[in-house]
């Protein structure tokens, strides 16, 4: 007979503990009730819990402090906070510290039991976000990506800043769009700005606009994108690339929700939710002094991490199905699926370029297909950047891949870019298209690698 899941329930109100325990026991759940955090800590020092539920406000140590203590010892045990003092700040703090969910007081014991079942993975979560089938296919449905859906759900009604972290090609822009489109202000503007593709002067002009006569060629007044986006969302991609001077200006805008056009003197009020993303480690940049800590904390109200594809390979079949149908329709091809051997190779590959790399491979495979079943006939196919990694399963005798020596993310990115560049015979336009980045971004990266080409401009 399987062991009953054990729930630690902490509330200084004994009646709340008794009420939940009665409902939980009828559902086959064992409950250890405590009236203080210190009692629960003593028990957890000697025993393991499958789920922890704690009141937020209690004498002595609070529920948030308890959550911090639990997370310092166990990063995986599900944790739920209950609060009668439910404010946005409490919810955000709970999510930031690693809570899996929170529920308001007075709670419905049946609802809390069902939440416990879901977190214990004894039944699927019936709550679904209004994400389209295509969006869910792009993001995935694995446990690793479930936190993305949960955050989107929790903050749909508040214009709060979000920092999205993840590797290149992992789906950061898709997550940003989902955050906006499933918010209560989805009918307001959503504007994407690639900070890595613009100089300071251009970025300032795009963000803030300019007055007529502000500089040579400014023949008319131009609204900035932040002004146009007021009431909605601005997604600042590759935020880690902006200069210190621009960081200062952006910090002031975020704090005051005001802009002044270039060449102007009159402040203009805005109401913008900022979503930012970077494939660089912004926390590390803060510690190194290359990114302002005050701007970082203004933007890092809610953190959303998009896991790389190698951490959620169970999403690959659904992604493949989505992309095959998409490209088969676009190119009028009969493709429906990969054959078994090709699927084995695809699942064995780590996809350093993440979803973007997978998408590009499938687009090429579908475009070249003439049957319902696709075979990755990559032996000797030097035109494909995936050929050397996908052509044959790794049996221990294969040549080492670009990540064989466990390089840093920065080194791995350089190797991958150089690999795609070589596959495209040095053609930077094709390489940027394959990588899914702006040509200017590619040009700057190659410059940093010492690959200067005075005959080719970044434009």
C-alpha positions in Angstrom: 0.0 0.0 0.0 1.4 3.4 -1.0 2.3 5.9 1.6 -0.1 8.8 2.2 1.3 12.2 1.1 2.1 14.3 4.2 1.2 18.0 4.4 2.6 20.3 6.9 0.0 23.0 7.8 1.0 26.0 9.8 -1.5 28.5 11.2 -1.7 30.1 14.6 -5.5 29.6 14.4 -6.2 26.1 15.5 -9.6 26.1 14.0 -8.2 26.7 10.5 -5.8 23.7 11.0 -8.6 21.5 12.2 -10.9 22.5 9.3 -8.3 21.7 6.7 -7.3 18.5 8.3 -10.8 17.1 8.3 -11.3 17.7 4.6 -7.7 16.5 3.7 -8.1 13.2 5.6 -11.3 12.4 3.6 -9.1 12.8 0.5 -6.4 10.4 1.6 -4.0 13.2 2.7 -2.1 13.1 6.1 -1.8 16.5 7.8 0.7 17.6 10.4 -0.8 20.7 12.0 1.3 23.3 13.8 0.4 26.7 15.4 3.8 28.3 15.0 6.7 28.2 12.6 9.2 27.1 15.2 7.1 24.0 15.9 7.0 23.2 12.2 10.7 23.7 11.9 11.4 21.3 14.7 9.3 18.6 13.0 10.9 19.2 9.6 14.3 18.9 11.1 13.5 15.2 11.6 10.8 14.4 9.0 10.1 15.1 5.3 6.9 16.8 4.0 5.4 16.4 0.5 3.7 19.8 0.7 3.8 22.8 3.1 1.0 25.2 3.6 1.5 28.2 5.9 -0.3 31.3 7.0 1.5 34.5 6.1 1.0 36.6 9.2 1.7 34.8 12.5 3.4 35.8 15.8 7.1 35.4 15.7 8.4 34.2 12.3 6.2 35.1 9.3 5.2 32.8 6.5 7.6 34.5 4.1 10.5 34.0 6.6 9.4 30.4 6.9 9.4 30.1 3.1 12.9 31.4 2.9 14.0 28.9 5.6 12.4 26.0 3.7 13.9 27.1 0.4 17.3 27.2 1.9 16.9 23.5 2.7 14.6 22.2 0.0 14.1 23.9 -3.4 11.5 21.5 -4.6 8.9 20.8 -2.0 5.7 22.6 -3.0 4.9 25.6 -0.7 1.6 27.5 -0.5 1.0 30.7 1.5 -2.4 31.6 3.0 -3.1 35.2 3.8 -5.9 37.5 4.9 -3.7 40.4 4.2 -3.5 39.6 0.5 -1.7 42.5 -1.3 0.2 42.6 -4.5 3.5 43.0 -2.6 2.9 39.9 -0.6 2.0 37.9 -3.7 5.1 39.1 -5.6 7.4 38.5 -2.6 6.0 35.0 -2.3 6.5 34.2 -6.0 10.0 35.7 -5.9 11.0 33.6 -2.9 9.8 30.4 -4.5 6.2 29.9 -3.4 4.2 27.6 -5.7 0.9 29.4 -5.1 -1.0 31.5 -2.6 -4.6 31.6 -1.5 -6.7 34.2 0.3 -8.2 33.9 3.8 -10.9 32.8 4.6 -10.0 29.9 2.4 -12.4 27.3 1.1 -11.1 23.9 2.5 -12.3 22.0 -0.5 -10.5 24.4 -2.9 -7.3 24.1 -0.8 -7.5 20.3 -0.9 -7.8 20.4 -4.6 -4.9 22.7 -4.9 -2.9 20.3 -2.7 -3.8 17.4 -5.0 -2.6 19.4 -8.0 0.7 20.4 -6.4 1.2 16.8 -5.3 0.7 15.9 -9.0 -2.1 13.5 -8.2 -4.4 15.0 -10.8 -4.0 17.5 -13.6 -4.6 21.2 -13.0 -8.0 22.0 -14.4 -7.3 25.7 -14.6 -6.0 26.7 -18.0 -4.9 30.1 -19.2 -6.6 31.5 -22.3 -3.4 30.9 -24.3 -4.0 29.9 -27.9 -3.0 26.4 -29.1 -0.1 27.8 -31.0 1.2 29.7 -28.0 1.0 26.7 -25.8 2.8 24.6 -28.5 5.5 27.2 -28.7 6.1 27.4 -25.0 5.4 23.8 -24.1 3.5 22.0 -21.3 6.3 20.4 -19.3 6.6 20.9 -15.5 9.7 23.0 -16.3 7.5 25.5 -18.1 4.5 25.4 -15.9 5.8 28.3 -13.7 5.6 30.6 -16.8 1.9 29.9 -17.0 1.4 30.4 -13.3 3.1 33.8 -13.3 1.1 34.9 -16.4 -2.1 33.9 -14.5 -1.1 35.6 -11.3 -0.3 39.0 -12.7 -2.8 39.4 -15.5 -4.6 42.2 -13.7 -1.6 44.4 -12.6 0.7 46.6 -14.6 3.9 45.3 -13.0 7.4 45.1 -14.3 8.7 41.7 -15.3 12.2 40.5 -16.0 12.5 37.5 -18.3 15.7 35.4 -18.2 16.7 32.7 -20.6 19.2 31.7 -23.3 18.9 32.9 -26.9 16.1 31.2 -28.7 14.4 29.8 -25.6 11.1 31.8 -26.2 11.6 35.0 -24.2 9.7 37.2 -26.7 6.9 34.7 -26.9 6.5 34.7 -23.1 6.6 38.6 -23.1 3.8 38.7 -25.7 1.7 36.1 -23.8 2.1 38.3 -20.6 0.6 41.2 -22.5 -2.0 39.5 -24.5 -3.5 37.7 -21.5 -3.5 40.8 -19.3 -6.4 43.0 -18.5 -4.9 45.7 -20.8 -4.3 43.5 -23.8 -6.3 45.9 -26.0 -3.6 48.5 -25.3 -0.3 48.8 -27.3 2.4 46.2 -27.1 5.8 47.5 -28.5 9.0 45.5 -28.9 12.3 47.3 -28.9 15.6 45.5 -29.6 18.1 47.4 -27.4 21.0 45.5 -28.9 20.3 46.8 -32.4 20.3 50.5 -31.6 23.0 53.1 -30.5 22.3 55.3 -27.5 21.2 58.2 -29.8 18.8 56.1 -31.8 17.4 54.3 -28.8 16.8 57.6 -27.0 15.0 59.0 -30.1 12.9 55.8 -30.4 11.9 55.7 -26.8 11.3 59.4 -26.0 10.6 60.9 -29.5 11.7 64.4 -30.4 10.4 67.9 -30.9 10.5 69.7 -34.2 14.0 71.2 -34.7 15.6 69.1 -32.0 18.4 68.3 -34.4 19.3 68.5 -38.0 16.6 66.7 -40.0 14.0 66.8 -37.3 11.4 68.5 -39.5 8.4 67.4 -37.5 7.5 66.4 -33.9 7.7 62.7 -33.3 6.1 60.7 -30.5 8.3 58.3 -28.7 7.4 54.6 -28.4 7.0 54.9 -24.7 4.4 57.7 -25.3 2.6 55.6 -27.9 2.6 52.5 -25.6 1.1 54.4 -22.7 -1.6 52.1 -21.0 0.1 49.0 -22.4 3.4 47.2 -22.5 6.9 47.8 -23.7 9.2 44.8 -24.2 12.9 45.8 -24.0 14.8 42.9 -25.5 18.6 42.6 -24.7 18.4 45.2 -22.0 21.9 44.2 -20.8 23.4 46.0 -23.9 22.4 49.5 -23.1 25.0 52.0 -21.8 25.2 53.4 -18.3 24.0 56.8 -19.5 20.9 55.2 -21.0 20.4 53.1 -17.9 20.2 56.3 -15.8 17.6 57.8 -18.2 15.5 54.7 -18.3 15.6 54.4 -14.5 14.1 57.9 -14.2 11.4 57.1 -16.6 10.4 53.9 -14.8 10.4 55.7 -11.4 8.5 58.7 -12.5 6.4 57.4 -15.4 7.3 60.5 -17.3 9.3 61.2 -20.4 10.6 64.4 -22.1 11.1 64.3 -25.8 14.5 65.0 -27.2 14.8 68.8 -27.6 11.7 69.3 -25.4 11.2 70.7 -21.9 7.7 69.6 -21.0 7.3 66.3 -19.2 4.8 63.9 -20.6 3.0 61.4 -18.3 2.9 57.8 -19.4 1.6 54.6 -17.9 3.7 51.7 -19.1 4.4 48.2 -17.9 8.0 47.2 -18.7 9.0 43.7 -19.6 12.7 43.2 -20.2 14.8 40.3 -21.3 18.4 39.4 -21.6 20.4 36.3 -22.4 23.2 37.7 -20.2 23.3 37.3 -16.4 22.1 40.6 -15.3 22.6 39.8 -11.6 26.2 39.1 -12.4 26.5 42.3 -14.3 25.2 44.2 -11.3 27.9 42.6 -9.1 30.5 43.5 -11.7 29.3 47.1 -11.9 28.2 47.0 -15.6 24.5 47.2 -14.8 23.0 49.6 -12.3 21.6 47.8 -9.2 18.8 50.4 -8.8 17.5 49.8 -12.4 17.9 46.1 -11.9 15.7 46.1 -8.8 13.1 48.4 -10.5 12.8 45.9 -13.3 13.2 42.7 -11.3 9.8 42.9 -9.6 8.7 39.6 -11.0 11.3 37.2 -12.4 10.3 34.8 -15.2 12.9 32.2 -16.2 12.4 30.4 -19.5 14.3 27.1 -19.2 16.4 26.0 -22.2 15.1 23.2 -24.4 17.6 20.7 -23.1 15.9 21.0 -19.6 12.5 20.2 -21.0 12.9 17.7 -23.8 9.5 16.3 -23.1 8.2 19.5 -24.9 10.0 18.6 -28.1 7.4 16.2 -29.7 4.6 18.9 -29.2 6.9 21.6 -30.6 7.7 19.4 -33.6 4.1 18.7 -34.3 3.2 22.4 -34.2 6.1 23.4 -36.5 5.5 20.6 -39.0 1.9 21.6 -39.4 2.8 25.3 -39.6 5.5 24.9 -42.3 3.6 22.1 -44.2 0.7 24.6 -44.6 3.0 27.5 -45.5 5.0 25.5 -48.1 2.2 23.2 -49.3 4.1 20.1 -48.3 2.7 16.6 -47.3 4.9 16.4 -44.2 3.2 15.1 -41.0 5.9 13.6 -38.8 9.6 12.5 -38.5 10.5 8.8 -38.8 11.5 6.9 -35.7 15.3 7.2 -36.3 15.1 10.9 -36.9 13.1 11.4 -33.7 15.7 9.5 -31.8 18.4 11.8 -33.1 16.4 14.9 -32.4 15.6 13.8 -28.8 19.3 13.0 -28.2 20.5 16.4 -29.4 20.9 19.2 -26.8 19.7 22.1 -29.0 22.1 24.8 -27.9 20.0 27.2 -30.1 16.9 26.2 -28.2 13.4 26.4 -29.8 14.7 28.8 -32.5 17.2 26.2 -33.7 14.6 23.4 -33.6 12.2 25.6 -35.6 14.8 26.4 -38.2 15.7 22.8 -38.6 12.1 21.7 -39.0 11.4 24.5 -41.5 14.2 23.3 -43.7 13.3 19.6 -43.4 9.6 20.3 -44.3 10.5 22.5 -47.2 12.7 19.7 -48.6 10.3 16.9 -47.9 8.0 15.2 -50.5 6.3 12.6 -48.2 4.2 12.4 -45.1 7.2 11.0 -43.1 10.3 13.1 -42.9 13.7 11.4 -42.7 16.7 13.4 -41.6 19.1 12.3 -44.3 22.0 14.3 -43.0 25.0 12.1 -43.7 27.4 14.3 -45.7 25.0 17.2 -45.7 27.5 20.0 -44.9 25.0 22.7 -45.8 23.0 21.9 -42.7 24.4 23.4 -39.4 22.8 20.5 -37.5 24.3 17.8 -39.7 27.4 16.9 -37.6 25.3 16.6 -34.4 22.1 15.0 -35.8 23.6 12.7 -38.6 24.6 9.9 -36.3 23.8 9.0 -32.7 26.7 9.6 -30.3 28.2 6.2 -29.6 31.2 7.4 -27.7 33.4 7.5 -30.8 31.9 10.5 -32.5 33.8 13.8 -32.7 33.2 16.1 -29.7 30.5 18.7 -30.1 30.8 22.4 -29.5 29.9 21.9 -25.8 32.1 18.8 -25.2 34.3 20.6 -22.7 31.4 22.2 -20.8 32.2 25.8 -21.8 30.6 28.9 -20.3 27.4 30.2 -21.9 29.3 33.1 -23.5 31.9 30.7 -25.0 29.2 28.3 -26.2 27.3 31.2 -27.9 30.5 32.2 -29.7 31.2 28.7 -30.9 27.6 28.3 -32.1 27.6 31.6 -34.0 30.9 30.7 -35.7 29.5 27.3 -36.6 26.4 28.8 -38.2 28.5 31.4 -40.0 30.8 28.7 -41.4 27.8 26.7 -42.5 26.5 29.7 -44.4 30.0 30.3 -46.1 30.5 33.5 -44.1 27.3 35.1 -45.3 26.3 37.3 -42.3 22.8 38.0 -43.6 21.9 34.3 -43.8 23.6 33.7 -40.5 21.6 36.4 -38.7 18.4 35.0 -40.2 19.3 31.4 -39.1 20.1 32.6 -35.6 17.0 34.8 -35.5 18.8 37.9 -34.5 19.3 41.4 -36.0 22.3 41.7 -38.4 23.6 44.6 -36.3 23.6 42.4 -33.2 25.5 39.7 -35.1 28.0 42.3 -36.4 28.7 43.6 -32.9 29.2 40.0 -31.6 31.6 39.2 -34.4 33.5 42.4 -33.7 33.9 41.4 -30.1 35.3 38.1 -31.4 37.9 40.0 -33.4 36.3 39.1 -36.7 36.3 42.6 -38.2 35.3 43.0 -41.8 35.6 46.6 -43.1 33.9 45.7 -46.3 30.6 44.8 -44.7 28.6 47.2 -42.6 26.2 46.2 -39.8 23.2 47.8 -41.5 
